[in-house]
Amino acid sequence: MSYITRRSSSAVNLQTFGGNGDGVTNNDAAFARAIAAASIGGSVYVPEPAVEYVITAPIAVGNPLTL
């Protein structure tokens, strides 16, 4: 699956929270930290990776948020 997102000035960057799109690193914790840091109605910017972001668990988003 592939998505392209636009970076917002109010967005938190997944890579700031340890996100690594190398196709190997597990990014579950990075997504959880970035989502927790985003303001209600905010955004988590997921930079286009060199390969892909690996996640092994569902991503829970409790507040209105854009990924």
Residue pairs with C-beta under 8 A, 6 or more apart in sequence:
3 46
4 48
5 43
5 45
5 46
5 66
5 67
7 13
7 45
8 43
8 45
8 66
10 39
10 42
10 43
11 38
11 42
11 43
11 44
11 45
11 66
12 34
12 37
12 38
12 42
12 43
12 44
12 45
13 19
13 34
13 44
13 45
13 47
14 27
14 30
14 31
14 34
14 44
14 45
14 46
14 47
14 53
15 47
16 34
17 30
17 31
17 33
17 34
17 37
18 27
18 29
18 30
18 33
19 27
19 30
19 31
19 34
19 46
19 47
19 53
20 27
20 30
20 53
21 27
21 47
21 48
21 49
21 50
21 51
21 52
21 53
22 49
22 50
22 51
23 49
23 50
23 51
23 52
23 54
24 54
25 54
26 54
26 55
26 56
27 53
27 54
27 55
28 55
28 56
28 57
31 44
31 55
31 59
32 59
32 60
34 44
35 44
35 59
35 60
35 61
35 65
38 44
38 65
40 63
40 64
40 65
41 63
41 64
41 65
42 65
42 66
43 65
43 66
43 67
44 65
44 66
44 67
46 53
46 67
59 67
61 67
